Amino acid sequence: MTTINLTTKIKASKQIVFDASRNIDIHQQSASPSKEKAIAGVTSSLINFGETVTWQGKHFGFYFTHKSRITVMNPYDYFVDEMEKGKFKSFKHEHFFQEENGFTIMKDKLQYATPFGIFGKLFDVLFLKRHLTNFLLERNKVLKEISEKNI
């Protein structure tokens, strides 16, 4: 299993950042380089506990679909999205929010496992972990810009 941990400091309230993080439209904006679109489930606005979204996007030259469900939600502090259907063996993205001195500290913890044994692990080491890290960094950059405009 691979784990990616990121921390982003945003000058906005925890509520604004929390809501921006679960906003389907903002995610699509941040994922525009991969042409990622919500095609089923919740396809716009805010996703809530128990709801699903199915994404379709182009990664490594191929179109993939990925269905996630919000499995845990503690408003303004924490939520989790987990893959229900997709190309990963497992995929769990935890989102943490903490307010400090007028800033929100947003932490991402993404844990995933690749299929295909040693070939999947090699692909992960050579390409996938960097790709997913950059994908999250771009998402967080857009979340920061939008959240800081809404204060």
C-alpha positions as CSV (number, residue, x, y, z in Angstrom):
1,M,0.0,0.0,0.0
2,T,1.2,3.5,-0.9
3,T,0.5,6.6,1.2
4,I,0.6,10.2,0.1
5,N,0.4,12.9,2.9
6,L,0.0,16.6,2.0
7,T,-0.6,19.7,4.1
8,T,-2.0,22.9,2.7
9,K,-2.3,26.2,4.7
10,I,-5.3,28.3,3.6
11,K,-6.4,31.7,4.8
12,A,-10.1,30.9,5.1
13,S,-12.4,29.4,7.6
14,K,-12.6,25.7,8.1
15,Q,-16.2,25.6,6.9
16,I,-15.3,27.3,3.6
17,V,-12.4,25.0,3.0
18,F,-14.4,21.9,4.0
19,D,-17.2,22.8,1.6
20,A,-14.8,23.6,-1.2
21,S,-13.1,20.2,-0.7
22,R,-16.3,18.3,-1.3
23,N,-17.5,20.5,-4.2
24,I,-17.8,18.5,-7.4
25,D,-17.6,21.7,-9.6
26,I,-14.4,22.8,-8.0
27,H,-12.9,19.3,-8.3
28,Q,-13.7,19.3,-12.0
29,Q,-12.1,22.7,-12.4
30,S,-8.9,21.5,-10.7
31,A,-8.8,18.3,-12.7
32,S,-9.3,20.0,-16.1
33,P,-5.8,18.9,-17.4
34,S,-7.1,15.3,-17.2
35,K,-10.5,16.2,-18.6
36,E,-12.0,14.7,-15.4
37,K,-15.8,14.9,-15.3
38,A,-18.5,13.7,-12.9
39,I,-20.7,11.4,-14.9
40,A,-22.9,9.6,-12.4
41,G,-24.1,10.0,-8.8
42,V,-23.6,13.5,-7.5
43,T,-22.4,15.5,-10.6
44,S,-22.4,19.1,-9.3
45,S,-22.4,21.1,-6.1
46,L,-21.6,19.5,-2.7
47,I,-21.3,15.7,-2.1
48,N,-22.5,14.5,1.3
49,F,-22.2,11.5,3.6
50,G,-23.3,8.2,1.9
51,E,-23.4,9.7,-1.6
52,T,-21.4,8.6,-4.6
53,V,-19.7,10.2,-7.5
54,T,-18.4,8.5,-10.6
55,W,-15.5,10.3,-12.3
56,Q,-14.2,9.8,-15.8
57,G,-10.8,11.2,-16.7
58,K,-7.9,10.7,-19.0
59,H,-4.7,9.6,-17.2
60,F,-1.6,8.2,-18.9
61,G,-3.4,8.5,-22.3
62,F,-6.4,6.3,-21.3
63,Y,-9.9,7.1,-20.1
64,F,-10.7,5.6,-16.7
65,T,-13.8,5.7,-14.5
66,H,-13.6,5.8,-10.7
67,K,-16.6,5.5,-8.4
68,S,-16.2,6.9,-4.8
69,R,-18.5,7.1,-1.8
70,I,-18.3,9.4,1.1
71,T,-18.0,6.8,3.9
72,V,-17.3,9.2,6.9
73,M,-18.2,12.8,7.4
74,N,-17.7,14.9,10.5
75,P,-18.7,18.3,9.3
76,Y,-15.9,20.9,9.1
77,D,-13.3,18.5,10.6
78,Y,-13.0,15.4,8.6
79,F,-14.4,13.3,5.7
80,V,-13.3,10.2,3.8
81,D,-14.0,9.1,0.2
82,E,-13.3,5.5,-0.7
83,M,-13.3,3.8,-4.1
84,E,-16.3,1.5,-4.8
85,K,-15.4,0.7,-8.4
86,G,-12.3,1.5,-10.4
87,K,-8.8,0.4,-11.4
88,F,-7.1,0.4,-8.0
89,K,-7.0,-2.6,-5.7
90,S,-8.0,-0.1,-2.9
91,F,-8.2,3.7,-2.7
92,K,-9.0,5.7,0.5
93,H,-8.7,9.5,0.7
94,E,-8.9,11.1,4.1
95,H,-9.4,14.9,4.4
96,F,-8.6,16.6,7.7
97,F,-9.3,20.3,8.6
98,Q,-8.0,22.3,11.5
99,E,-8.3,26.0,12.2
100,E,-5.2,27.9,13.6
101,N,-4.7,31.6,13.9
102,G,-7.1,32.6,11.0
103,F,-5.9,29.8,8.7
104,T,-7.2,26.3,7.9
105,I,-4.6,23.6,7.9
106,M,-5.9,21.0,5.4
107,K,-4.3,17.6,5.4
108,D,-4.8,14.9,2.8
109,K,-3.9,11.3,3.5
110,L,-4.3,9.2,0.4
111,Q,-3.8,5.4,0.7
112,Y,-4.1,3.1,-2.3
113,A,-2.9,-0.2,-3.6
114,T,-2.4,-1.2,-7.2
115,P,-3.4,-4.4,-8.9
116,F,-1.2,-6.6,-11.0
117,G,1.3,-7.6,-8.4
118,I,4.9,-6.6,-9.0
119,F,4.0,-4.9,-12.3
120,G,1.5,-2.6,-10.4
121,K,4.1,-1.9,-7.7
122,L,6.7,-1.0,-10.4
123,F,4.2,1.3,-12.2
124,D,3.4,2.9,-8.9
125,V,7.1,3.6,-8.0
126,L,7.9,4.8,-11.5
127,F,4.8,6.9,-12.4
128,L,1.7,6.6,-10.4
129,K,2.7,8.1,-7.0
130,R,4.2,11.2,-8.6
131,H,1.1,11.5,-10.9
132,L,-1.3,11.3,-7.9
133,T,0.8,13.7,-5.8
134,N,0.8,16.3,-8.6
135,F,-2.9,15.8,-9.1
136,L,-3.6,16.5,-5.4
137,L,-1.2,19.5,-5.4
138,E,-3.1,21.0,-8.3
139,R,-6.4,20.3,-6.6
140,N,-5.2,21.9,-3.4
141,K,-3.8,25.0,-5.3
142,V,-7.3,25.6,-6.8
143,L,-9.0,24.9,-3.5
144,K,-6.7,27.5,-1.8
145,E,-7.3,30.1,-4.5
146,I,-11.1,29.7,-4.4
147,S,-11.4,29.5,-0.6
148,E,-9.2,32.5,-0.1
149,K,-11.5,34.6,-2.4
150,N,-14.5,33.5,-0.4
151,I,-13.4,34.9,3.0
